[in-house]
Every structure is written in structure tokens, then in C-alpha cells.
Amino acid sequence: MPGILPEGDPAPADGSLPPSAVQGAASRDFCVYVHVPYCRVRCGYCDFNTYTASELGTTSPGNYAGQVHRELSFGAGVLRAAGLPARKVSTVFFGGGTPTLLPAADLASILGRIREEWGLVEGAEVTTEANPDSVDQAYLEGLAAAGFTRVSFGMQSAVPHVLATLDRTHTPERVSQVVAWARAAGLQVSVDLIYGTPGESLADWGRSLEEAISYEPDHLSAYALIVEEGTKLAARIRRGEVAEPDDDLHAMMYELADQRLAAAGFEWYEISNWARTPSTRSRHNLAYWRGADWWGAGPGAHSHVGGTRWWNVKHPRAYAERIERGVSPAHAREVLDEEARRSERVLLETRISDGLSTAVLTAAERQAIPSLIAEGLLDGRAAVRGLVVPTLRGRLLADTVVHRLLR
């Protein structure tokens, strides 16, 4: 089952925001995240807030789009009441779970409600995640007709035994088919890969990279497998059925990914993400890393407005009950002070190739930069331009870089 939500301060039932949330809002992008908590099968490594039909019992996904509509309208009212300026939505991202288990018409109707409540900026980025075996050509054409611009396919691997360990249900061949359908529909394509699965060799990983590159996606994400407590995979490792992930092998796999992707014309722009051009970067993910505002709708979804963060109750049944009562579905919230927001900015912006302005650091913190450059963790040329940008080695040791800057 999914992990436990973080604790925080009580969230007001009316969703009201503190005055600090309004400060500087006009200069921040506004985005929307929609969480769809349904999956056909729970993957053994997954700790996300997702539920299969057997776990949901009588809770039906058939009513879900209507519930999200009501939360979005509730959210628009909360932002107006707080005095936030009217802002159109820059990016929309449907994540999960498997959003494409809902009918395409449901995703289209939710996007329509976002348009009604806030409007979309011209050229807004609208993305959905999809399992390769959860869509067909007609489905993808329906998304494009509704205004979706991108689809992110959970490829994970091109190697059958790796997919089996991850409990993925699609075949490697399916990915090339859905990518072709998405491209024919006029959608940008991203593929997600996972490396470091127990039993996966460096050669296996190289094969997955080459397959993914051969599809000519616009964007590629590569995430190291993290074994989360409470998952089926964690239990299998404890029983000795599969080996624990190897940190050294993880590093070698990351270096291979960066090498192969660079040779294929991709540029890294965030530690786990590469794009063919600046225009095909995930603007929604960059919004998170740059401290934008967003409303997260759905069970377990997180939101952020001007340093105030809150997270919704996790179970679809609890979420539906609050939505029906017309109260905030938030479980708890936290209001960050200025120092916490600055530290978080350092943590996030040192992950991206655009870098962190050294002006954000204190004079004492800036004194760490020369030694980080000398150790090959920061780009010296970027530092001359007033930016903190990690090298390849710095990306592998990102936590160390942040710790050294903020200690």
C-alpha cells in the first residue's frame, strides 16, 4: 500500500490561505496537477498513491472526473478569496496511477473544467502519463483533439526479465507502437526509464537506452530505482529472492545514460531528465523546480502557493466524502518561512542545468564554491557567470553539493 502522508499543521476546512501566499504571485507561473489513483496492477516497486480494483472495493472510478471538477472549482474559489491575481494555467499534468485508465472523454472534461475556471495560456503544455498497454490510436487522437500536447509513456525497460521483476504488464514491442500513434496524433512524446532493477546488468541497461533512443522521443527521463518500505519489491529483497540495488552500478548506469543520450543529441536539463531541444523540456516539471504555484487535485495530491504547501487525504473514499461535503480535501499543510523557502530553492535549482544564482547564497555559503569546483562537483565556467551548476560528478553527488553549500 502507499506510504503514509507527512504530518503538518491542520488544514482549514474552507481551504483559506495565509496572506503570505499572495506575495509575489503575479511573477509566478500557475500550474495544475491532476492525480488519477487507479492502476490495473500494482507494480512491485511502486510506493505512489494508487489503488487496484480489488483494493478499492465499492469505490468506483466512474464518478472520479466529477469529483475532480468539484475540487477544481473549489480551488478557483479559494484562490480568488485569498486575493491572488487572476492567472491562466501554464502547464497541466495528469499523473498517477494510470490516468489513461479513465476514458479519454473524462481526461478531456477535466481539462475543460481547468479552462473554464482559469483559462490556459497560449501554447500551454498539457501532459498525461500513460502505460503503453493502456492506450490505443483512437485514445491518443482523442487526447490531441481535446488539447493535450504531450504524453509520457512508462517504458521502464526494453528487457523482458527486467519488466517482469518490475511487474510491468506491457511488452517491449508495444512501446514503439504507441510512440508512433502518439506522434501521428501530433503529440510530443516522452519515455520514462528505470535503472538499477535487481538482476539488471549494465548491458541490459544499455539495451534499454538504445531502444528508447531508437523511438526518437522528444524527451527522456531516467530514474534510479529506489526500494521503498512496504512494497512487494522490498519484501522480496528481505527474503533474499532478489539482490539489493548496487549504488556503484547505479552510478555506472547513470553515466552510461548521459553518454548515450548526449551522443544521440539529447541535453540534460535536470538530474533525471534529458530533452532534444529547450522547447521539448518538461515545462511542468521545471515549474516545480523553480518554485511556481500549482493546485494539485485528487487523492494524495500536493499543492503549493507562495510557500504554503498542503496535501490531500489519500484514499479515494475519504477524498470523495470531503468533496461531497464541499470542504477542502486537504489532510494537512505547512507554511514555509523565508529561510526554509531559500533552502528549498537551493536544493531544487542546483538540480537543473540553468543553475542557481549565487546571489541566493549567503557570503559564507559562497565560500564553499571554490572547493566544490576543485573537486569536480561544480562547473567553474558557470560559477564565473554567477551560477551554481553541477558537473556530471556533481549530479551523482547532488545531496553532497547541497549539504556543502548550506552547512
Sine and cosine of phi, psi and omega as CSV:
sin_phi,cos_phi,sin_psi,cos_psi,sin_omega,cos_omega
0.00,0.00,0.36,-0.93,-0.01,-1.00
-0.87,0.48,0.39,-0.92,0.00,-1.00
-0.93,0.38,0.08,-1.00,-0.07,-1.00
-1.00,0.10,0.63,-0.78,0.06,-1.00
-0.91,0.41,0.51,-0.86,0.09,-1.00
-0.92,0.39,0.44,-0.90,0.11,-0.99
-0.99,0.16,0.24,-0.97,0.01,-1.00
-0.13,-0.99,-0.24,-0.97,0.07,-1.00
-0.98,0.20,0.40,-0.92,0.06,-1.00
-0.85,0.53,0.64,-0.76,0.03,-1.00
-1.00,-0.08,0.79,-0.62,-0.02,-1.00
-0.89,0.46,0.62,-0.79,-0.06,-1.00
-0.90,0.44,-0.46,0.89,0.01,-1.00
-1.00,0.02,0.02,1.00,0.04,-1.00
0.96,0.26,0.13,0.99,-0.11,-0.99
-0.86,0.52,0.56,-0.83,-0.05,-1.00
-0.94,-0.33,0.48,-0.88,0.04,-1.00
-0.95,0.30,0.36,-0.93,0.01,-1.00
-0.83,0.55,-0.49,0.87,-0.03,-1.00
-0.88,0.47,-0.40,0.92,-0.03,-1.00
-0.92,0.40,-0.39,0.92,-0.06,-1.00
-0.99,0.14,-0.45,0.89,-0.13,-0.99
-0.88,0.48,0.82,-0.57,0.05,-1.00
0.96,0.28,0.15,0.99,-0.10,-0.99
-0.89,0.46,-0.55,0.83,-0.06,-1.00
-0.88,0.47,-0.40,0.92,-0.04,-1.00
-1.00,-0.09,-0.01,1.00,-0.03,-1.00
-0.96,-0.29,0.64,-0.77,0.12,-0.99
-0.92,0.39,0.43,-0.90,0.08,-1.00
-0.86,-0.52,0.76,-0.65,-0.08,-1.00
-0.76,-0.65,0.23,-0.97,0.05,-1.00
-0.75,-0.66,0.73,-0.69,0.13,-0.99
-0.91,-0.41,0.71,-0.70,0.05,-1.00
-0.87,-0.49,0.87,-0.49,0.00,-1.00
-0.99,-0.11,0.79,-0.62,0.05,-1.00
-0.91,-0.42,0.96,-0.29,-0.24,-0.97
-1.00,-0.01,0.58,0.82,-0.08,-1.00
-0.88,-0.47,0.65,-0.76,0.11,-0.99
-0.64,-0.76,0.51,-0.86,0.11,-0.99
-0.94,0.34,-0.67,0.74,-0.04,-1.00
-0.70,-0.71,0.66,-0.75,0.07,-1.00
-0.99,0.10,0.88,-0.47,0.03,-1.00
-0.92,0.39,0.58,-0.81,-0.13,-0.99
-0.90,0.44,-0.38,0.92,-0.03,-1.00
-1.00,-0.09,-0.13,0.99,-0.25,-0.97
-0.99,0.12,0.76,-0.65,0.07,-1.00
-0.90,-0.44,0.20,0.98,-0.02,-1.00
-0.96,0.28,0.25,-0.97,-0.01,-1.00
-0.99,0.16,0.99,0.14,-0.03,-1.00
-0.72,-0.69,0.38,-0.93,-0.09,-1.00
-0.60,-0.80,0.65,-0.76,0.13,-0.99
-1.00,-0.01,0.17,-0.99,-0.03,-1.00
-0.86,0.51,-0.63,0.77,-0.02,-1.00
-0.92,0.38,-0.49,0.87,0.01,-1.00
-0.98,0.19,-0.43,0.90,-0.07,-1.00
-0.99,0.11,-0.43,0.90,-0.03,-1.00
0.90,0.44,-0.87,-0.49,-0.08,-1.00
-1.00,0.05,-0.07,1.00,0.00,-1.00
-0.97,0.25,0.88,-0.48,-0.12,-0.99
-0.98,-0.22,0.72,-0.69,0.10,-1.00
-0.95,0.32,-0.12,0.99,-0.02,-1.00
-0.89,0.45,-0.45,0.89,0.00,-1.00
-1.00,-0.09,0.03,1.00,-0.21,-0.98
-0.91,0.40,-0.69,0.72,-0.04,-1.00
-0.85,0.53,-0.66,0.75,0.02,-1.00
-0.90,0.44,-0.60,0.80,0.04,-1.00
-0.91,0.42,-0.68,0.73,0.03,-1.00
-0.90,0.43,-0.64,0.77,0.08,-1.00
-0.79,0.61,-0.73,0.69,-0.07,-1.00
-0.93,0.38,-0.61,0.79,0.05,-1.00
-0.92,0.39,-0.64,0.77,0.01,-1.00
-0.89,0.46,-0.66,0.75,0.05,-1.00
-0.92,0.40,-0.63,0.77,0.08,-1.00
-0.86,0.50,-0.71,0.71,-0.02,-1.00
-0.89,0.45,-0.65,0.76,0.03,-1.00
-0.87,0.49,-0.63,0.77,0.04,-1.00
-0.92,0.40,-0.64,0.77,0.03,-1.00
-0.87,0.49,-0.72,0.69,-0.03,-1.00
-0.92,0.40,-0.62,0.78,0.06,-1.00
-0.90,0.43,-0.71,0.70,-0.03,-1.00
-0.90,0.44,-0.49,0.87,0.01,-1.00
-0.97,0.23,-0.18,0.98,-0.01,-1.00
1.00,0.08,0.28,0.96,0.04,-1.00
-0.94,0.33,0.59,-0.81,0.00,-1.00
-0.91,0.42,0.48,-0.88,0.06,-1.00
-0.92,0.40,0.84,-0.54,0.00,-1.00
-0.73,-0.68,0.72,-0.69,0.12,-0.99
-0.97,0.24,0.36,-0.93,-0.06,-1.00
-0.99,0.14,0.79,-0.62,-0.02,-1.00
-1.00,0.09,-0.64,0.77,-0.01,-1.00
-0.60,-0.80,0.50,-0.87,0.10,-1.00
-0.76,-0.65,0.67,-0.74,0.00,-1.00
-0.70,-0.72,0.84,-0.55,0.10,-0.99
-0.99,-0.15,0.89,-0.46,-0.02,-1.00
-0.80,-0.60,0.03,-1.00,-0.05,-1.00
-0.26,-0.97,-0.48,-0.88,0.26,0.97
0.85,0.53,-0.25,-0.97,0.02,-1.00
-0.79,-0.61,1.00,-0.05,-0.03,-1.00
-0.82,0.57,-0.54,0.84,-0.08,-1.00
-0.98,0.18,0.14,0.99,0.25,-0.97
-0.97,0.26,-0.39,0.92,0.13,-0.99
-0.97,0.24,0.47,-0.88,0.11,-0.99
-0.86,0.52,0.53,-0.85,0.03,-1.00
-0.83,0.56,-0.54,0.84,0.02,-1.00
-0.90,0.44,-0.54,0.84,0.03,-1.00
-0.93,0.37,-0.70,0.71,0.04,-1.00
-0.89,0.46,-0.65,0.76,0.02,-1.00
-0.89,0.46,-0.64,0.77,-0.03,-1.00
-0.94,0.35,-0.59,0.81,0.05,-1.00
-0.91,0.41,-0.69,0.73,0.07,-1.00
-0.87,0.49,-0.61,0.79,0.05,-1.00
-0.88,0.47,-0.63,0.78,0.03,-1.00
-0.92,0.38,-0.58,0.81,0.07,-1.00
-0.88,0.48,-0.68,0.73,0.06,-1.00
-0.86,0.50,-0.69,0.73,-0.04,-1.00
-0.90,0.43,-0.65,0.76,-0.10,-0.99
-0.99,0.17,-0.62,0.79,-0.11,-0.99
-0.80,-0.60,-0.45,0.89,-0.17,-0.99
0.99,0.13,0.34,-0.94,0.05,-1.00
-0.90,-0.43,0.63,-0.77,0.09,-1.00
-0.91,0.40,0.39,-0.92,0.05,-1.00
-0.89,0.46,0.75,-0.66,-0.03,-1.00
0.97,0.26,0.38,0.92,0.00,-1.00
-0.85,0.53,0.58,-0.81,0.06,-1.00
-1.00,0.01,0.81,-0.58,0.00,-1.00
-0.78,-0.63,0.91,-0.42,-0.14,-0.99
-0.85,-0.53,0.56,-0.83,0.28,-0.96
-0.78,-0.62,0.59,-0.81,0.22,-0.98
-0.97,0.23,0.44,-0.90,0.03,-1.00
-0.43,-0.90,0.66,-0.75,0.23,-0.97
-0.98,0.22,0.61,-0.80,-0.04,-1.00
-0.85,0.53,-0.48,0.88,-0.01,-1.00
-0.99,-0.11,0.26,0.97,0.00,-1.00
-0.96,-0.29,0.02,1.00,-0.03,-1.00
-0.70,-0.72,0.40,-0.92,0.18,-0.98
-0.77,-0.64,-0.07,-1.00,-0.08,-1.00
-0.88,0.48,-0.69,0.72,-0.02,-1.00
-0.90,0.44,-0.62,0.78,0.00,-1.00
-0.88,0.48,-0.73,0.68,-0.03,-1.00
-0.91,0.40,-0.61,0.80,0.07,-1.00
-0.90,0.44,-0.60,0.80,0.05,-1.00
-0.90,0.43,-0.64,0.77,0.06,-1.00
-0.89,0.46,-0.72,0.69,-0.02,-1.00
-0.88,0.48,-0.66,0.75,0.00,-1.00
-0.90,0.43,-0.50,0.87,-0.02,-1.00
-0.98,0.18,-0.21,0.98,0.01,-1.00
0.92,-0.39,0.07,1.00,0.11,-0.99
-0.93,0.36,0.57,-0.82,-0.04,-1.00
-0.89,-0.46,-0.31,0.95,-0.07,-1.00
-0.62,-0.78,0.46,-0.89,0.18,-0.98
-0.71,-0.71,0.68,-0.74,-0.02,-1.00
-0.91,-0.41,0.94,-0.34,-0.07,-1.00
-1.00,0.00,0.74,-0.68,0.05,-1.00
-0.99,0.13,0.98,0.20,0.00,-1.00
-0.95,0.31,-0.75,0.66,0.03,-1.00
0.92,0.38,-0.74,0.67,0.00,-1.00
-0.30,-0.95,0.37,-0.93,0.14,-0.99
-0.97,-0.25,0.11,0.99,-0.12,-0.99
-0.95,-0.32,0.87,-0.50,-0.10,-1.00
-0.81,0.59,-0.67,0.74,-0.06,-1.00
-0.94,0.34,-0.47,0.88,0.07,-1.00
-0.95,0.32,-0.70,0.71,0.06,-1.00
-0.86,0.52,-0.62,0.79,0.01,-1.00
-0.91,0.42,-0.67,0.74,0.03,-1.00
-0.90,0.45,-0.57,0.82,0.00,-1.00
-0.99,0.15,-0.09,1.00,-0.04,-1.00
0.90,0.43,0.50,0.87,0.07,-1.00
-0.98,0.19,0.57,-0.82,-0.13,-0.99
-0.98,-0.21,-0.15,0.99,-0.01,-1.00
-1.00,-0.01,0.32,-0.95,0.10,-0.99
-1.00,-0.06,0.40,-0.91,0.05,-1.00
-0.84,0.54,-0.60,0.80,-0.05,-1.00
-0.91,0.42,-0.45,0.89,-0.04,-1.00
-0.90,0.44,-0.52,0.85,-0.09,-1.00
-0.90,0.45,-0.71,0.70,-0.03,-1.00
-0.88,0.47,-0.55,0.83,0.00,-1.00
-0.93,0.38,-0.74,0.67,-0.06,-1.00
-0.94,0.34,-0.54,0.84,0.07,-1.00
-0.88,0.47,-0.69,0.72,0.02,-1.00
-0.89,0.45,-0.68,0.74,0.03,-1.00
-0.89,0.45,-0.68,0.73,-0.01,-1.00
-0.89,0.45,-0.69,0.72,0.00,-1.00
-0.90,0.43,-0.64,0.77,0.03,-1.00
-0.89,0.45,-0.50,0.86,0.02,-1.00
-0.98,0.19,-0.14,0.99,0.01,-1.00
1.00,-0.03,0.27,0.96,0.00,-1.00
-1.00,-0.06,0.63,-0.78,0.22,-0.97
-0.93,0.37,0.48,-0.88,-0.08,-1.00
-0.82,-0.57,0.75,-0.66,0.19,-0.98
-0.87,-0.49,0.57,-0.82,0.13,-0.99
-0.85,-0.52,0.65,-0.76,0.02,-1.00
-0.97,-0.24,0.73,-0.69,0.07,-1.00
-0.85,-0.52,0.46,-0.89,0.12,-0.99
-0.84,-0.54,0.72,-0.69,0.06,-1.00
-0.86,-0.51,0.43,-0.90,0.01,-1.00
1.00,-0.06,0.28,0.96,0.07,-1.00
-0.89,0.45,0.67,-0.75,0.06,-1.00
-0.78,0.62,0.76,-0.65,-0.01,-1.00
1.00,0.01,-0.12,0.99,0.01,-1.00
-1.00,0.09,0.83,-0.56,0.03,-1.00
-1.00,0.01,0.18,-0.98,0.07,-1.00
-0.89,0.47,-0.59,0.81,0.04,-1.00
-0.91,0.41,-0.63,0.77,0.07,-1.00
-0.86,0.52,-0.71,0.70,-0.03,-1.00
-0.90,0.43,-0.65,0.76,0.05,-1.00
-0.87,0.48,-0.62,0.78,0.04,-1.00
-0.89,0.45,-0.68,0.74,0.02,-1.00
-0.90,0.45,-0.67,0.74,0.03,-1.00
-0.87,0.49,-0.72,0.69,-0.03,-1.00
-0.90,0.44,-0.64,0.76,0.05,-1.00
-0.89,0.46,-0.73,0.68,-0.02,-1.00
-0.87,0.49,-0.69,0.72,0.01,-1.00
-0.89,0.46,-0.59,0.81,-0.04,-1.00
-0.91,0.42,-0.37,0.93,0.04,-1.00
-0.97,0.22,-0.17,0.99,0.00,-1.00
0.82,0.57,0.78,0.62,0.05,-1.00
-0.94,0.34,0.28,-0.96,0.07,-1.00
-0.99,0.15,-0.36,0.93,-0.17,-0.99
-0.43,-0.90,0.53,-0.85,0.02,-1.00
-0.61,-0.80,0.70,-0.71,0.09,-1.00
-0.91,-0.42,0.64,-0.77,0.03,-1.00
-0.71,-0.70,0.91,-0.42,-0.09,-1.00
-0.90,-0.43,0.70,-0.71,0.11,-0.99
-0.94,0.33,0.70,-0.72,0.04,-1.00
-0.91,0.42,0.78,-0.62,0.10,-1.00
-0.92,-0.39,0.80,-0.59,0.00,-1.00
-1.00,0.07,0.94,-0.35,-0.05,-1.00
-1.00,-0.07,0.67,-0.74,0.05,-1.00
-0.87,0.49,0.59,-0.81,0.03,-1.00
1.00,-0.01,-0.11,0.99,0.00,-1.00
-1.00,-0.01,0.31,-0.95,0.05,-1.00
-0.87,0.49,-0.63,0.78,-0.01,-1.00
-0.90,0.43,-0.66,0.75,0.02,-1.00
-0.87,0.49,-0.64,0.77,0.02,-1.00
-0.92,0.40,-0.63,0.78,0.01,-1.00
-0.91,0.41,-0.60,0.80,0.03,-1.00
-0.92,0.38,-0.67,0.74,0.02,-1.00
-0.87,0.49,-0.59,0.81,0.00,-1.00
-0.99,0.16,-0.08,1.00,0.01,-1.00
0.98,0.19,0.27,0.96,0.00,-1.00
-0.96,0.28,-0.55,0.84,0.06,-1.00
-0.70,-0.72,0.37,-0.93,-0.06,-1.00
-0.98,0.18,0.44,-0.90,0.12,-0.99
-0.93,0.36,0.50,-0.86,0.09,-1.00
-0.86,0.51,0.53,-0.85,-0.05,-1.00
-0.96,-0.29,0.88,-0.48,-0.06,-1.00
-0.88,0.48,-0.63,0.77,0.01,-1.00
-0.91,0.42,-0.65,0.76,0.04,-1.00
-0.92,0.40,-0.62,0.78,0.08,-1.00
-0.82,0.57,-0.73,0.68,-0.02,-1.00
-0.89,0.46,-0.68,0.73,0.03,-1.00
-0.89,0.45,-0.62,0.78,0.01,-1.00
-0.92,0.40,-0.65,0.76,0.03,-1.00
-0.90,0.43,-0.70,0.72,0.01,-1.00
-0.88,0.47,-0.63,0.78,0.04,-1.00
-0.91,0.42,-0.66,0.75,0.03,-1.00
-0.87,0.49,-0.73,0.68,-0.03,-1.00
-0.89,0.45,-0.64,0.77,0.00,-1.00
-0.91,0.41,-0.77,0.64,-0.05,-1.00
-0.91,0.40,-0.66,0.75,-0.04,-1.00
-0.94,0.35,-0.64,0.77,0.06,-1.00
-0.88,0.48,-0.67,0.74,0.01,-1.00
-0.90,0.44,-0.46,0.89,-0.01,-1.00
-1.00,0.01,0.06,1.00,0.07,-1.00
0.99,-0.12,0.16,0.99,0.06,-1.00
-1.00,-0.02,0.52,-0.86,0.10,-1.00
-0.87,-0.49,0.69,-0.72,0.08,-1.00
-0.96,0.30,0.63,-0.78,0.09,-1.00
-0.76,-0.65,-0.19,0.98,0.12,-0.99
-0.49,-0.87,0.44,-0.90,-0.20,-0.98
-0.73,0.69,-0.66,0.75,-0.08,-1.00
-0.96,-0.29,0.22,0.97,-0.14,-0.99
-0.69,-0.72,0.66,-0.76,0.01,-1.00
-0.74,-0.67,0.56,-0.83,0.00,-1.00
-0.69,-0.72,0.46,-0.89,0.02,-1.00
-0.94,0.35,-0.61,0.79,0.00,-1.00
-0.61,-0.79,0.30,-0.95,0.08,-1.00
-0.83,0.56,-0.51,0.86,-0.04,-1.00
-0.96,0.28,-0.26,0.97,0.02,-1.00
-0.97,-0.25,0.19,0.98,0.19,-0.98
-0.90,0.43,0.45,-0.89,0.08,-1.00
-0.97,0.23,0.97,-0.24,-0.01,-1.00
-0.92,0.39,-0.49,0.87,0.02,-1.00
-0.92,0.40,-0.73,0.68,0.03,-1.00
-0.90,0.44,-0.64,0.77,0.05,-1.00
-0.88,0.48,-0.54,0.84,0.04,-1.00
-0.87,0.48,-0.64,0.77,0.06,-1.00
-0.89,0.46,-0.74,0.67,-0.08,-1.00
-0.94,0.35,-0.34,0.94,0.00,-1.00
-0.98,-0.21,0.14,0.99,0.12,-0.99
0.98,0.21,0.49,0.87,0.05,-1.00
-0.94,0.35,0.11,-0.99,0.11,-0.99
-1.00,-0.08,0.58,-0.81,0.14,-0.99
-0.46,-0.89,0.51,-0.86,0.14,-0.99
-0.98,-0.21,0.81,-0.59,0.05,-1.00
-0.97,-0.24,0.88,-0.47,-0.05,-1.00
-0.96,-0.27,0.62,-0.78,0.06,-1.00
0.91,-0.41,0.24,-0.97,-0.01,-1.00
-0.87,0.50,0.78,-0.63,0.04,-1.00
0.97,0.24,-0.04,1.00,-0.03,-1.00
-0.93,0.37,0.59,-0.81,0.04,-1.00
-0.97,-0.24,0.56,-0.83,0.03,-1.00
-0.79,-0.61,0.32,-0.95,0.04,-1.00
-0.49,-0.87,0.79,-0.61,0.10,-1.00
-0.64,-0.77,0.94,-0.35,0.12,-0.99
0.82,0.57,0.68,0.73,0.04,-1.00
1.00,0.04,-0.05,1.00,0.13,-0.99
-0.98,-0.22,0.82,-0.57,-0.01,-1.00
-0.88,-0.48,0.61,-0.79,0.11,-0.99
-0.57,-0.82,0.33,-0.94,-0.06,-1.00
-0.65,-0.76,0.67,-0.74,-0.10,-0.99
-0.98,0.21,0.37,-0.93,0.14,-0.99
-0.83,0.56,0.49,-0.87,-0.21,-0.98
-1.00,0.04,-0.67,0.74,-0.17,-0.99
-0.98,0.18,0.69,-0.73,0.01,-1.00
-0.82,0.58,-0.55,0.84,0.00,-1.00
-0.93,0.37,-0.70,0.72,0.03,-1.00
-0.91,0.41,-0.63,0.78,0.04,-1.00
-0.88,0.48,-0.74,0.67,-0.03,-1.00
-0.88,0.48,-0.63,0.78,-0.02,-1.00
-0.89,0.46,-0.67,0.74,0.01,-1.00
-0.94,0.34,-0.64,0.77,0.03,-1.00
-0.88,0.47,-0.67,0.75,0.00,-1.00
-0.89,0.45,-0.55,0.83,0.01,-1.00
-0.99,0.15,-0.16,0.99,0.03,-1.00
0.97,0.24,0.41,0.91,0.04,-1.00
-0.92,-0.38,0.23,-0.97,-0.01,-1.00
-0.87,0.49,0.71,-0.71,0.09,-1.00
-0.99,0.15,0.10,0.99,-0.06,-1.00
-0.92,0.39,0.69,-0.72,0.08,-1.00
-0.99,0.13,-0.68,0.73,-0.02,-1.00
-0.27,-0.96,0.11,-0.99,0.01,-1.00
-0.47,-0.88,0.21,-0.98,0.13,-0.99
-0.63,-0.78,0.55,-0.83,0.05,-1.00
-0.91,-0.42,0.92,-0.40,-0.07,-1.00
-0.98,0.18,0.67,-0.75,0.13,-0.99
-0.99,0.13,0.07,-1.00,-0.12,-0.99
-0.88,0.47,-0.63,0.78,-0.03,-1.00
-0.93,0.37,-0.65,0.76,0.04,-1.00
-0.90,0.44,-0.62,0.78,0.01,-1.00
-0.92,0.38,-0.60,0.80,0.01,-1.00
-0.93,0.38,-0.69,0.73,0.03,-1.00
-0.88,0.47,-0.65,0.76,0.03,-1.00
-0.91,0.42,-0.60,0.80,0.05,-1.00
-0.88,0.47,-0.67,0.74,0.05,-1.00
-0.87,0.49,-0.72,0.70,0.00,-1.00
-0.85,0.53,-0.68,0.73,-0.10,-0.99
-0.99,0.13,-0.70,0.72,-0.13,-0.99
-0.98,0.20,-0.26,0.97,0.12,-0.99
-0.98,0.20,-0.04,1.00,0.05,-1.00
-1.00,0.03,-0.24,0.97,-0.17,-0.99
-0.93,-0.37,0.45,-0.89,-0.07,-1.00
-0.93,0.36,-0.40,0.92,0.07,-1.00
-0.93,0.36,-0.38,0.92,0.16,-0.99
0.99,0.13,0.13,-0.99,0.05,-1.00
-0.97,-0.26,0.74,-0.67,0.08,-1.00
-0.91,0.41,0.75,-0.67,0.02,-1.00
-0.90,0.43,-0.30,0.95,0.03,-1.00
-0.91,0.42,-0.35,0.94,0.02,-1.00
-0.95,0.30,-0.42,0.91,-0.04,-1.00
-0.99,0.11,0.46,-0.89,0.12,-0.99
-0.96,0.27,0.25,-0.97,0.03,-1.00
-0.85,0.52,-0.65,0.76,0.01,-1.00
-0.91,0.41,-0.63,0.77,-0.01,-1.00
-0.93,0.38,-0.58,0.81,-0.01,-1.00
-0.91,0.41,-0.36,0.93,0.01,-1.00
-0.92,0.39,-0.30,0.95,0.02,-1.00
-0.98,0.19,-0.28,0.96,-0.13,-0.99
-0.90,0.44,-0.73,0.69,-0.03,-1.00
-0.84,0.54,-0.67,0.74,-0.02,-1.00
-0.94,0.34,-0.55,0.83,0.05,-1.00
-0.92,0.39,-0.57,0.82,0.09,-1.00
-0.92,0.38,-0.72,0.70,-0.03,-1.00
-0.87,0.49,-0.52,0.85,0.00,-1.00
-1.00,0.05,0.08,1.00,0.05,-1.00
0.97,0.23,0.35,0.94,-0.03,-1.00
-0.99,-0.12,-0.43,0.90,0.03,-1.00
-0.83,-0.55,0.49,-0.87,0.00,-1.00
-0.98,0.20,0.91,-0.42,-0.05,-1.00
-0.91,0.41,-0.61,0.79,0.00,-1.00
-0.91,0.42,-0.62,0.78,0.06,-1.00
-0.91,0.42,-0.62,0.79,0.00,-1.00
-0.88,0.47,-0.58,0.81,0.05,-1.00
-0.88,0.48,-0.53,0.85,0.03,-1.00
-1.00,0.09,0.08,1.00,0.03,-1.00
0.99,0.11,0.44,0.90,-0.03,-1.00
-0.80,-0.60,0.59,-0.81,0.12,-0.99
-0.99,-0.15,0.94,-0.35,-0.02,-1.00
-0.76,-0.65,0.81,-0.59,-0.03,-1.00
-0.96,0.28,0.54,-0.84,0.20,-0.98
-0.98,0.20,-0.01,-1.00,0.09,-1.00
-0.85,0.53,-0.71,0.70,0.03,-1.00
-0.90,0.43,-0.59,0.80,0.03,-1.00
-0.91,0.42,-0.54,0.84,0.06,-1.00
-0.92,0.40,-0.63,0.78,0.03,-1.00
-0.92,0.39,-0.45,0.89,-0.03,-1.00
-0.88,-0.48,0.68,0.73,-0.10,-0.99
-0.86,0.50,-0.65,0.76,0.00,-1.00
-0.90,0.44,-0.61,0.79,0.04,-1.00
-0.90,0.44,-0.68,0.73,0.01,-1.00
-0.85,0.52,-0.75,0.66,-0.03,-1.00
-0.90,0.44,-0.69,0.72,-0.01,-1.00
-0.87,0.49,-0.67,0.74,-0.02,-1.00
-0.93,0.38,-0.57,0.82,-0.01,-1.00
-0.95,0.32,-0.61,0.79,-0.15,-0.99
-0.99,-0.16,-0.07,1.00,-0.08,-1.00
-0.93,0.36,0.00,0.00,0.00,0.00
